[in-house]
C-alpha cells in the first residue's frame, strides 16, 4: 500500500505529533512546509533566498514559492512510495497545484486525515504549549487569529476531499498513543 497522505486539523489538534508517529509506522517521510522553508533557507537555495525575504519581514511565503518547494520535495526519492503532508495544502489554490504535481508524477492522494477536536480543547492545548515552550507567537490574539484563518481558508478543503472520497476523520482527544491507533485504524478501514 502506498501512503500518500495529507494530515489536517487546526493548530493544537496534534497534527505535527501524529504526522511524525504515522510516518514512522508507515515508513514514509513527513513533509512539513515549515521544515521545507527552513531547509531551503539554510541551504541557500534560490527558493530559500526568495522565501527568506518574506519570513524575515514576518510575512507569509507566497503560494508560488511554497508550491515550488513542495513540488521539489515530493520529487525526492524518499517520497516515491509515499509521504505525509503536514501544513500543506492550506488553500484551494494550493490543493489544485498539489493535484497537478501528483498527476504529473502519475500518482494521487490515498487519503486526507483530519484530526477533530472542540475549539475549547484546542485553546487549552495551545495555551499550555505557550506556557511550556515560552513561544512568543502563542498570544491569545495570535492563537484565536490562527484558528480563524484555519476555519476560513483550510477547513473548507475537508469538504472538497470528502466529496472525492478521500477524507478520513479521527477524534483528536485522548492520549497520544490512542489517537495514533485511532488514525491507523481509520486509515486501514478507508483503504482496505
Contact map, one row per residue, 1 for C-alpha under 8 A:
111000000000000000000000000000000000000000000000000000000000000000000000000000000000000000000000000000000000000000000000000000000000000000000000000000000000000000000000000000000000000000000000
111100000000000000000000000000000000000000000000000000000000000000000000000000001100000000000000000000000000010000000000000000000000000000000000000000000000000000000000000000000000000000000000
111110000000000000000000010100000000000000000000000000000000000000000000000000001111000000000000000000000000111000000000000000000000000000000000000000000000000000000000000000000000000000000000
011111000000000000000000000000000000000000000000000000000000000000000000000000001111000000000000000000000001111000000000000000000000000000000000000000000000000000000000000000000000000000000000
001111100000000000000000000000000000000000000000000000000000000000000000000000000111100000000000000000000000111110000000000000000000000000000000000000000000000000000000000000000000000000000000
000111110000000000000000000000000000000000000000000000000000000000000000000000000001110100000000000000000000101110000000000000000000000000000000000000000000000000000000000000000000000000000000
000011111000001000100000000000000000000000000000000000000000000000000000000000000001111000000000000000000000000111100000000000000000000000000000000000000000000000000000000000000000000000000000
000001111100001000000000000000000000000000000000000000000000000000000000000000000000011000000000000000000000000111100000000000000000000000000000000000000000000000000000000000000000000000000000
000000111110111000000000000000000000000000000000000000000000000000000000000000000000000000000000000000000000000001110000000000000000000000000000000000000010000000000000000000000000000000000000
000000011111100000000000000000000000000000000000000000000000000000000000000000000000000000000000000000000000000000100000010000000000000000000000001001100000000000000000000000000000000000000000
000000001111111000000000000000000000000000000000000000000000000000000000000000000000000000000000000000000000000000000000010001000000000000000000011000000000000000000000000000000000000000000000
000000000111111000000000000000000000000000000000000000000000000000000000000000000000000000000000000000000000000000000000011011000000000000000000000000000000000000000000000000000000000000000000
000000001111111000000000000000000000000000000000000000000000000000000000000000000000000000000000000000000000000000111000010000000000000000000000000000000000000000000000000100000000000000000000
000000001011111111000000000000000000000000000000000000000000000000000000000000000000000000000000000000000000000000100000000000000000000000000000000000000000000000000000000100000000000000000000
000000111011111111100000000000000000000000000000000000000000000000000000000000000000010000000000000000000000000000100000000000000000000000000000000000000000000000000000000000000000000000000000
000000000000011111110000000000000000000000000000000000000000000000000000000000000000010000000000000000000000000000000000000000000000000000000000000000000000000000000000000000000000000000000000
000000000000011111111000000000000000000000000000000000000000000000000000000000000000000000000000000000000000000000000000000000000000000000000000000000000000000000000000000000000000000000000000
000000000000011111111100000000000000000000000000000000000000000000000000000000000000000000000000000000000000000000000000000000000000000000000000000000000000000000000000000000010011000000000000
000000100000001111111110000001000000000000000000000000000000000000000000000000000001010000000000000000000000000000000000000000000000000000000000000000000000000000000000000000000000000000000000
000000000000000111111111000001000000000000000000000000000000000000000000000000000000000000000000000000000000000000000000000000000000000000000000000000000000000000000000000000000000000000000000
000000000000000011111111100000000000000000000000000000000000000000000000000000000000000000000000000000000000000000000000000000000000000000000000000000000000000000000000000000000001000000000000
000000000000000001111111110000000000000000000000000000000000000000000000000000000000000000000000000000000000000000000000000000000000000000000000000000000000000000000000000000000001000100000000
000000000000000000111111111111000000000000000000000000000000000000000000000000000011000000000000000000000000000000000000000000000000000000000000000000000000000000000000000000000000000000000000
000000000000000000011111111110000000000000000000000000000000000000000000000000000000000000000000000000000000000000000000000000000000000000000000000000000000000000000000000000000000000000000000
000000000000000000001111111000000000000000000000000000000000000000000000000000000000000000000000000000000000000000000000000000000000000000000000000000000000000000000000000000000000000000000000
001000000000000000000111111100000000000000000000000000000000000000000000000000000000000000000000000000000000000000000000000000000000000000000000000000000000000000000000000000000000000000000000
000000000000000000000011111110000000000000000000000000000000000000000000000000000000000000000000000000000000000000000000000000000000000000000000000000000000000000000000000000000000000000000000
001000000000000000000011011111000000000000000000000000000000000000000000000001101111000000000000000000000000000000000000000000000000000000000000000000000000000000000000000000000000000000000000
000000000000000000000011001111100000000000000000000000000000000000000000000001100111000000000000000000000000000000000000000000000000000000000000000000000000000000000000000000000000000000000000
000000000000000000110010000111110000000000000000000000000000000000000000000000000011110000000000000000000000000000000000000000000000000000000000000000000000000000000000000000000000000000000000
000000000000000000000000000011111011000000000000000000000000000000000000100000000011110000000000000000000000000000000000000000000000000000000000000000000000000000000000000000000000000000000000
000000000000000000000000000001111111000000000000000000000000000000000000000000000000111100000000000000000000000000000000000000000000000000000000000000000000000000000000000000000000000000000000
000000000000000000000000000000111111100000000000000000000000000001000100000000000000011100000000000000000000000000000000000000000000000000000000000000000000000000000000000000000000000000000000
000000000000000000000000000000011111110000000000000000000000000000000000000000000000001000000000000000000000000000000000000000000000000000000000000000000000000000000000000000000000000000000000
000000000000000000000000000000111111111000000000000000000000000000000000000000000000000000000000000000000000000000000000000000000000000000000000000000000000000000000000000000000000000000000000
000000000000000000000000000000111111111100000000000000000000000000001100100000000000000000000000000000000000000000000000000000000000000000000000000000000000000000000000000000000000000000000000
000000000000000000000000000000001111111110000001001000000000000000001000000000000000000000000000000000000000000000000000000000000000000000000000000000000000000000000000000000000000000000000000
000000000000000000000000000000000111111111000001000000000000000000000000000000000000000000000000000000000000000000000000000000000000000000000000000000000000000000000000000000000000000000000000
000000000000000000000000000000000011111111100001000000000000000000000000000000000000000000000000000000000000000000000000000000000000000000000000000000000000000000000000000000000000000000000000
000000000000000000000000000000000001111111111011100000000000000000000000000000000000000000000000000000000000000000000000000000000000000000000000000000000000000000000000000000000000000000000000
000000000000000000000000000000000000111111111011101100000000000000000000000000000000000000000000000000000000000000000000000000000000000000000000000000000000000000000000000000000000000000000000
000000000000000000000000000000000000011111110001000000000000000000000000000000000000000000000000000000000000000000000000000000000000000000000000000000000000000000000000000000000000000000000000
000000000000000000000000000000000000001111111001000000000000000000000000000000000000000000000000000000000000000000000000000000000000000000000000000000000000000000000000000000000000000000000000
000000000000000000000000000000000000000111111101100000000000000000000000000000000000000000000000000000000000000000000000000000000000000000000000000000000000000000000000000000000000000000000000
000000000000000000000000000000000000000110111111100000000000000000000000000000000000000000000000000000000000000000000000000000000000000000000000000000000000000000000000000000000000000000000000
000000000000000000000000000000000000000000011111110000000000000000000000000000000000000000000000000000000000000000000000000000000000000000000000000000000000000000000000000000000000000000000000
000000000000000000000000000000000000000110001111111000000000000010011000000000000000000000000000000000000000000000000000000000000000000000000000000000000000000000000000000000000000000000000000
000000000000000000000000000000000000111111111111111100000000000000000000000000000000000000000000000000000000000000000000000000000000000000000000000000000000000000000000000000000000000000000000
000000000000000000000000000000000000000110011111111110000000000000000000000000000000000000000000000000000000000000000000000000000000000000000000000000000000000000000000000000000000000000000000
000000000000000000000000000000000000000000000111111111000000000010000000000000000000000000000000000000000000000000000000000000000000000000000000000000000000000000000000000000000000000000000000
000000000000000000000000000000000000100010000011111111100000100010000000000000000000000000000000000000000000000000000000000000000000000000000000000000000000000000000000000000000000000000000000
000000000000000000000000000000000000000010000001111111110000000000000000000000000000000000000000000000000000000000000000000000000000000000000000000000000000000000000000000000000000000000000000
000000000000000000000000000000000000000000000000111111111000000000000000000000000000000000000000000000000000000000000000000000000000000000000000000000000000000000000000000000000000000000000000
000000000000000000000000000000000000000000000000011111111111100000000000000000000000000000000000000000000000000000000000000000000000000000000000000000000000000000000000000000000000000000000000
000000000000000000000000000000000000000000000000001111111111100000000000000000000000000000000000000000000000000000000000000000000000000000000000000000000000000000000000000000000000000000000000
000000000000000000000000000000000000000000000000000111111110000000000000000000000000000000000000000000000000000000000000000000000000000000000000000000000000000000000000000000000000000000000000
000000000000000000000000000000000000000000000000000011111110000000000000000000000000000000000000000000000000000000000000000000000000000000000000000000000000000000000000000000000000000000000000
000000000000000000000000000000000000000000000000000001111111000000000000000000000000000000000000000000000000000000000000000000000000000000000000000000000000000000000000000000000000000000000000
000000000000000000000000000000000000000000000000000001111111100000000000000000000000000000000000000000000000000000000000000000000000000000000000000000000000000000000000000000000000000000000000
000000000000000000000000000000000000000000000000000001100111110000000000000000000000000000000000000000000000000000000000000000000000000000000000000000000000000000000000000000000000000000000000
000000000000000000000000000000000000000000000000001001100011111011000000000000000000000000000000000000000000000000000000000000000000000000000000000000000000000000000000000000000000000000000000
000000000000000000000000000000000000000000000000000000000001111111000000000000000000000000000000000000000000000000000000000000000000000000000000000000000000000000000000000000000000000000000000
000000000000000000000000000000000000000000000000000000000000111111100000000000000000000000000100000000000000000000000000000000000000000000000000000000000000000000000000000000000000000000000000
000000000000000000000000000000000000000000000000000000000000011111110000000000000000000000000000000000000000000000000000000000000000000000000000000000000000000000000000000000000000000000000000
000000000000000000000000000000000000000000000010011000000000111111111000000000000000000000000000000000000000000000000000000000000000000000000000000000000000000000000000000000000000000000000000
000000000000000000000000000000001000000000000000000000000000111111111100000000000000000000000000000000000000000000000000000000000000000000000000000000000000000000000000000000000000000000000000
000000000000000000000000000000000000000000000000000000000000001111111110000000000000000000000100110000000000000000000000000000000000000000000000000000000000000000000000000000000000000000000000
000000000000000000000000000000000000000000000010000000000000000111111111000000000000000000000000000000000000000000000000000000000000000000000000000000000000000000000000000000000000000000000000
000000000000000000000000000000000001100000000010000000000000000011111111100000000000000000000000000000000000000000000000000000000000000000000000000000000000000000000000000000000000000000000000
000000000000000000000000000000001001000000000000000000000000000001111111110000000000000000000000000000000000000000000000000000000000000000000000000000000000000000000000000000000000000000000000
000000000000000000000000000000000000000000000000000000000000000000111111111000000000000000000000010010000000000000000000000000000000000000000000000000000000000000000000000000000000000000000000
000000000000000000000000000000000000000000000000000000000000000000011111111100000000000000000000000000000000000000000000000000000000000000000000000000000000000000000000000000000000000000000000
000000000000000000000000000000100001000000000000000000000000000000001111111100100000000000000000000000000000000000000000000000000000000000000000000000000000000000000000000000000000000000000000
000000000000000000000000000000000000000000000000000000000000000000000111111100110000000000000000000000000000000000000000000000000000000000000000000000000000000000000000000000000000000000000000
000000000000000000000000000000000000000000000000000000000000000000000011111110110000000000000000000000000000000000000000000000000000000000000000000000000000000000000000000000000000000000000000
000000000000000000000000000000000000000000000000000000000000000000000001111111110000000000000000000000000000000000000000000000000000000000000000000000000000000000000000000000000000000000000000
000000000000000000000000000000000000000000000000000000000000000000000000001111110000000000000000000000000000000000000000000000000000000000000000000000000000000000000000000000000000000000000000
000000000000000000000000000110000000000000000000000000000000000000000000000111111100000000000000000000000000000000000000000000000000000000000000000000000000000000000000000000000000000000000000
000000000000000000000000000110000000000000000000000000000000000000000000111111111110000000000000000000000000000000000000000000000000000000000000000000000000000000000000000000000000000000000000
000000000000000000000000000000000000000000000000000000000000000000000000011111111110000000000000000000000000000000000000000000000000000000000000000000000000000000000000000000000000000000000000
011100000000000000000000000100000000000000000000000000000000000000000000000001111110000000000000000000000000000000000000000000000000000000000000000000000000000000000000000000000000000000000000
011110000000000000000000000110000000000000000000000000000000000000000000000001111111000000000000000000000000000000000000000000000000000000000000000000000000000000000000000000000000000000000000
001110000000000000000010000111100000000000000000000000000000000000000000000000111111100000000000000000000000000000000000000000000000000000000000000000000000000000000000000000000000000000000000
001111100000000000100010000111100000000000000000000000000000000000000000000000000111110000000000000000000000000000000000000000000000000000000000000000000000000000000000000000000000000000000000
000011100000000000000000000001110000000000000000000000000000000000000000000000000011111110000000000000000000000000000000000000000000000000000000000000000000000000000000000000000000000000000000
000001110000001100100000000001111000000000000000000000000000000000000000000000000001111100000000000000000000000000000000000000000000000000000000000000000000000000000000000000000000000000000000
000000110000000000000000000000011100000000000000000000000000000000000000000000000000111111000000000000000000000000000000000000000000000000000000000000000000000000000000000000000000000000000000
000001000000000000000000000000011000000000000000000000000000000000000000000000000000111111000110000000000000000000000000000000000000000000000000000000000000000000000000000000000000000000000000
000000000000000000000000000000000000000000000000000000000000000000000000000000000000101111110110010000000000000000000000000000000000000000000000000000000100000000000000000000000000000000000000
000000000000000000000000000000000000000000000000000000000000000000000000000000000000001111110110000000000000000000000000000000000000000000000000000001001100100000000000000000000000000000000000
000000000000000000000000000000000000000000000000000000000000000000000000000000000000000011111110000000000000000000000000000000000000000000000000000000001100100000000000000000000000000000000000
000000000000000000000000000000000000000000000000000000000000000000000000000000000000000011111111000000000000000000000000000000000000000000000000000000001100100000000000000000000000000000000000
000000000000000000000000000000000000000000000000000000000000000000000000000000000000000000111111100000000000000000000000000000000000000000000000000000000000000000000000000000000000000000000000
000000000000000000000000000000000000000000000000000000000000001000100000000000000000000111111111110000000000000000000000000000000000000000000000000000000000000000000000000000000000000000000000
000000000000000000000000000000000000000000000000000000000000000000000000000000000000000111111111111000000000000000000000000000000000000000000000000000000000100000000000000000000000000000000000
000000000000000000000000000000000000000000000000000000000000000000000000000000000000000000011111111100000000000000000000000000000000000000000000000000000000000000000000000000000000000000000000
000000000000000000000000000000000000000000000000000000000000000000100000000000000000000000001111111110000000000000000000000000000000000000000000000000000000000000000000000000000000000000000000
000000000000000000000000000000000000000000000000000000000000000000100010000000000000000010000111111111000000000000000000000000000000000000000000000000000000000000000000000000000000000000000000
000000000000000000000000000000000000000000000000000000000000000000000000000000000000000000000011111111100001000000000000000000000000000000000000000000000000000000000000000000000000000000000000
000000000000000000000000000000000000000000000000000000000000000000000000000000000000000000000001111111110000000000000000000000000000000000000000000000000000000000000000000000000000000000000000
000000000000000000000000000000000000000000000000000000000000000000000010000000000000000000000000111111111000000000000000000000000000000000000000000000000000000000000000000000000000000000000000
000000000000000000000000000000000000000000000000000000000000000000000000000000000000000000000000011111111111100000000000000000000000000000000000000000000000000000000000000000000000000000000000
000000000000000000000000000000000000000000000000000000000000000000000000000000000000000000000000001111111111000000000000000000000000000000000000000000000000000000000000000000000000000000000000
000000000000000000000000000000000000000000000000000000000000000000000000000000000000000000000000000111111110000000000000000000000000000000000000000000000000000000000000000000000000000000000000
000000000000000000000000000000000000000000000000000000000000000000000000000000000000000000000000000011111110000000000000000000000000000000000000000000000000000000000000000000000000000000000000
000000000000000000000000000000000000000000000000000000000000000000000000000000000000000000000000000001111111000000000000000000000000000000000000000000000000000000000000000000000000000000000000
000000000000000000000000000000000000000000000000000000000000000000000000000000000000000000000000000001111111100000000000000000000000000000000000000000000000000000000000000000000000000000000000
000100000000000000000000000000000000000000000000000000000000000000000000000000000000000000000000001001100111110000000000000000000000000000000000000000000000000000000000000000000000000000000000
001111000000000000000000000000000000000000000000000000000000000000000000000000000000000000000000000001000011111100000000000000000000000000000000000000000000000000000100000000000000000000000000
011110000000000000000000000000000000000000000000000000000000000000000000000000000000000000000000000000000001111100000000000000000000000000000000000000000000000000000100000000000000000000000010
001111000000000000000000000000000000000000000000000000000000000000000000000000000000000000000000000000000000111110000000000000000000000000000000000000000000000000000111000000000000000000100110
000011110000000000000000000000000000000000000000000000000000000000000000000000000000000000000000000000000000111111000000000000000000000000000000000000000000000010000111000000000000000000000000
000011110000000000000000000000000000000000000000000000000000000000000000000000000000000000000000000000000000001111100000000000000000000000000000000000000000000000000011110000000000001000100000
000000111000000000000000000000000000000000000000000000000000000000000000000000000000000000000000000000000000000111110000000000000000000000000000000000000000010000000011110000000000000000000000
000000111100111000000000000000000000000000000000000000000000000000000000000000000000000000000000000000000000000011111000000000000000000000000000000000000000000000000000111100000000000000000000
000000001000100000000000000000000000000000000000000000000000000000000000000000000000000000000000000000000000000001111100000000000000000000000000000000000000000000000000111110000000000000000000
000000000000100000000000000000000000000000000000000000000000000000000000000000000000000000000000000000000000000000111110110000000000000000000000000000000000000000000000001110000000000000000000
000000000000000000000000000000000000000000000000000000000000000000000000000000000000000000000000000000000000000000011111110000000000000000000000000000000000000000000000000000000000000000000000
000000000000000000000000000000000000000000000000000000000000000000000000000000000000000000000000000000000000000000001111111000000000000000000000000000000000000000000000000000000000000000000000
000000000000000000000000000000000000000000000000000000000000000000000000000000000000000000000000000000000000000000000111111100000000000000000000000000000000000000000000000000000000000000000000
000000000000000000000000000000000000000000000000000000000000000000000000000000000000000000000000000000000000000000001111111110000000000000000000000000000000000000000000000000000000000000000000
000000000111100000000000000000000000000000000000000000000000000000000000000000000000000000000000000000000000000000001111111111000000000000000000000000000000000000000000000000000000000000000000
000000000001000000000000000000000000000000000000000000000000000000000000000000000000000000000000000000000000000000000011111111100000000000000010000000000000000000000000000000000000000000000000
000000000000000000000000000000000000000000000000000000000000000000000000000000000000000000000000000000000000000000000001111111110000000000000000000000000000000000000000000000000000000000000000
000000000001000000000000000000000000000000000000000000000000000000000000000000000000000000000000000000000000000000000000111111111000000000000000000000000000000000000000000000000000000000000000
000000000011000000000000000000000000000000000000000000000000000000000000000000000000000000000000000000000000000000000000011111111100000001000010000000000000000000000000000000000000000000000000
000000000000000000000000000000000000000000000000000000000000000000000000000000000000000000000000000000000000000000000000001111111110000001010000000000000000000000000000000000000000000000000000
000000000000000000000000000000000000000000000000000000000000000000000000000000000000000000000000000000000000000000000000000111111111000000000000000000000000000000000000000000000000000000000000
000000000000000000000000000000000000000000000000000000000000000000000000000000000000000000000000000000000000000000000000000011111111111000000000000000000000000000000000000000000000000000000000
000000000000000000000000000000000000000000000000000000000000000000000000000000000000000000000000000000000000000000000000000001111111111101100000000000000000000000000000000000000000000000000000
000000000000000000000000000000000000000000000000000000000000000000000000000000000000000000000000000000000000000000000000000000111111111000000000000000000000000000000000000000000000000000000000
000000000000000000000000000000000000000000000000000000000000000000000000000000000000000000000000000000000000000000000000000000011111110000000000000000000000000000000000000000000000000000000000
000000000000000000000000000000000000000000000000000000000000000000000000000000000000000000000000000000000000000000000000000000001111111000000000000000000000000000000000000000000000000000000000
000000000000000000000000000000000000000000000000000000000000000000000000000000000000000000000000000000000000000000000000000000001111111100000000000000000000000000000000000000000000000000000000
000000000000000000000000000000000000000000000000000000000000000000000000000000000000000000000000000000000000000000000000000000001110111111000000000000000000000000000000000000000000000000000000
000000000000000000000000000000000000000000000000000000000000000000000000000000000000000000000000000000000000000000000000000000000100011111100000000000000000000000000000000000000000000000000000
000000000000000000000000000000000000000000000000000000000000000000000000000000000000000000000000000000000000000000000000000000000000001111100110000000000000000000000000000000000000000000000000
000000000000000000000000000000000000000000000000000000000000000000000000000000000000000000000000000000000000000000000000000001100100001111110110000000000000000000000000000000000000000000000000
000000000000000000000000000000000000000000000000000000000000000000000000000000000000000000000000000000000000000000000000000000000100000111111110000000000000000000000000000000000000000000000000
000000000000000000000000000000000000000000000000000000000000000000000000000000000000000000000000000000000000000000000000000000100000000001111111000000000000000000000000000000000000000000000000
000000000000000000000000000000000000000000000000000000000000000000000000000000000000000000000000000000000000000000000000000000000000000000111111100000000000000000000000000000000000000000000000
000000000000000000000000000000000000000000000000000000000000000000000000000000000000000000000000000000000000000000000000000000000000000011111111110000000000000000000000000000000000000000000000
000000000000000000000000000000000000000000000000000000000000000000000000000000000000000000000000000000000000000000000000001001000000000011111111111000000000000000000000000000000000000000000000
000000000000000000000000000000000000000000000000000000000000000000000000000000000000000000000000000000000000000000000000000000000000000000011111111100000000000000000000000000000000000000000000
000000000000000000000000000000000000000000000000000000000000000000000000000000000000000000000000000000000000000000000000000000000000000000001111111110000000000000000000000000000000000000000000
000000000010000000000000000000000000000000000000000000000000000000000000000000000000000000000000000000000000000000000000000000000000000000000111111111000000000000000000000000000000000000000000
000000000110000000000000000000000000000000000000000000000000000000000000000000000000000000000000000000000000000000000000000000000000000000000011111111100000000000000000000000000000000000000000
000000000000000000000000000000000000000000000000000000000000000000000000000000000000000000000000000000000000000000000000000000000000000000000001111111110000000000000000000000000000000000000000
000000000000000000000000000000000000000000000000000000000000000000000000000000000000000000000000000000000000000000000000000000000000000000000000111111111100000000000000000000000000000000000000
000000000100000000000000000000000000000000000000000000000000000000000000000000000000000001000000000000000000000000000000000000000000000000000000011111111110000000000000000000000000000000000000
000000000100000000000000000000000000000000000000000000000000000000000000000000000000000000000000000000000000000000000000000000000000000000000000001111111111000000000000000000000000000000000000
000000000000000000000000000000000000000000000000000000000000000000000000000000000000000000000000000000000000000000000000000000000000000000000000000111111111000000000000000000000000000000000000
000000000000000000000000000000000000000000000000000000000000000000000000000000000000000001110000000000000000000000000000000000000000000000000000000011111111100000000000000000000000000000000000
000000000000000000000000000000000000000000000000000000000000000000000000000000000000000011110000000000000000000000000000000000000000000000000000000011111111110000000000000000000000000000000000
000000001000000000000000000000000000000000000000000000000000000000000000000000000000000000000000000000000000000000000000000000000000000000000000000001111111111000000000000000000000000000000000
000000000000000000000000000000000000000000000000000000000000000000000000000000000000000000000000000000000000000000000000000000000000000000000000000000111111111100000000000000000000000000000000
000000000000000000000000000000000000000000000000000000000000000000000000000000000000000001110010000000000000000000000000000000000000000000000000000000001111111110000000000000000000000000000000
000000000000000000000000000000000000000000000000000000000000000000000000000000000000000000000000000000000000000001000000000000000000000000000000000000000111111111000010000000000000000000000000
000000000000000000000000000000000000000000000000000000000000000000000000000000000000000000000000000000000000000000000000000000000000000000000000000000000011111111100000000000000000000000000000
000000000000000000000000000000000000000000000000000000000000000000000000000000000000000000000000000000000000000000000000000000000000000000000000000000000001111111110000000000000000000000000000
000000000000000000000000000000000000000000000000000000000000000000000000000000000000000000000000000000000000000100000000000000000000000000000000000000000000111111111110000000000000000000000000
000000000000000000000000000000000000000000000000000000000000000000000000000000000000000000000000000000000000000000000000000000000000000000000000000000000000011111111110000000000000000000000000
000000000000000000000000000000000000000000000000000000000000000000000000000000000000000000000000000000000000000000000000000000000000000000000000000000000000001111111100000000000000000000000000
000000000000000000000000000000000000000000000000000000000000000000000000000000000000000000000000000000000000000000000000000000000000000000000000000000000000000111111110000000000000000000000000
000000000000000000000000000000000000000000000000000000000000000000000000000000000000000000000000000000000000000000000000000000000000000000000000000000000000000011111110000000000000000000000000
000000000000000000000000000000000000000000000000000000000000000000000000000000000000000000000000000000000000111100000000000000000000000000000000000000000000000011111111000000000000000000000000
000000000000000000000000000000000000000000000000000000000000000000000000000000000000000000000000000000000000001111000000000000000000000000000000000000000000010011011111100000000000000000000000
000000000000000000000000000000000000000000000000000000000000000000000000000000000000000000000000000000000000001111000000000000000000000000000000000000000000000000000111110000000000000001100100
000000000000000000000000000000000000000000000000000000000000000000000000000000000000000000000000000000000000000011110000000000000000000000000000000000000000000000000011111000000000000001000000
000000000000000000000000000000000000000000000000000000000000000000000000000000000000000000000000000000000000000011110000000000000000000000000000000000000000000000000001111100000010011001000000
000000000000000000000000000000000000000000000000000000000000000000000000000000000000000000000000000000000000000000111000000000000000000000000000000000000000000000000000111110000010010000000000
000000000000110000000000000000000000000000000000000000000000000000000000000000000000000000000000000000000000000000111000000000000000000000000000000000000000000000000000011111000010000000000000
000000000000000000000000000000000000000000000000000000000000000000000000000000000000000000000000000000000000000000011000000000000000000000000000000000000000000000000000001111100010000000000000
000000000000000000000000000000000000000000000000000000000000000000000000000000000000000000000000000000000000000000000000000000000000000000000000000000000000000000000000000111110110000000000000
000000000000000000000000000000000000000000000000000000000000000000000000000000000000000000000000000000000000000000000000000000000000000000000000000000000000000000000000000011111110000000000000
000000000000000001000000000000000000000000000000000000000000000000000000000000000000000000000000000000000000000000000000000000000000000000000000000000000000000000000000000001111111000000000000
000000000000000000000000000000000000000000000000000000000000000000000000000000000000000000000000000000000000000000000000000000000000000000000000000000000000000000000000000000111111100000000000
000000000000000000000000000000000000000000000000000000000000000000000000000000000000000000000000000000000000000000000000000000000000000000000000000000000000000000000000000001111111110000000000
000000000000000001000000000000000000000000000000000000000000000000000000000000000000000000000000000000000000000000000000000000000000000000000000000000000000000000000000011111111111111000000000
000000000000000001001100000000000000000000000000000000000000000000000000000000000000000000000000000000000000000000000000000000000000000000000000000000000000000000000000000000011111111100000000
000000000000000000000000000000000000000000000000000000000000000000000000000000000000000000000000000000000000000000000000000000000000000000000000000000000000000000000000000000001111111110000000
000000000000000000000000000000000000000000000000000000000000000000000000000000000000000000000000000000000000000000000000000000000000000000000000000000000000000000000000011000000111111111000000
000000000000000000000000000000000000000000000000000000000000000000000000000000000000000000000000000000000000000010000000000000000000000000000000000000000000000000000000010000000011111111100000
000000000000000000000100000000000000000000000000000000000000000000000000000000000000000000000000000000000000000000000000000000000000000000000000000000000000000000000000000000000001111111110000
000000000000000000000000000000000000000000000000000000000000000000000000000000000000000000000000000000000000000000000000000000000000000000000000000000000000000000000000000000000000111111111000
000000000000000000000000000000000000000000000000000000000000000000000000000000000000000000000000000000000000000000000000000000000000000000000000000000000000000000000001110000000000011111111100
000000000000000000000000000000000000000000000000000000000000000000000000000000000000000000000000000000000000001010000000000000000000000000000000000000000000000000000001000000000000001111111110
000000000000000000000000000000000000000000000000000000000000000000000000000000000000000000000000000000000000000000000000000000000000000000000000000000000000000000000000000000000000000111111111
000000000000000000000000000000000000000000000000000000000000000000000000000000000000000000000000000000000000000000000000000000000000000000000000000000000000000000000000000000000000000011111111
000000000000000000000000000000000000000000000000000000000000000000000000000000000000000000000000000000000000001000000000000000000000000000000000000000000000000000000001000000000000000001111111
000000000000000000000000000000000000000000000000000000000000000000000000000000000000000000000000000000000000011000000000000000000000000000000000000000000000000000000000000000000000000000111111
000000000000000000000000000000000000000000000000000000000000000000000000000000000000000000000000000000000000000000000000000000000000000000000000000000000000000000000000000000000000000000011111
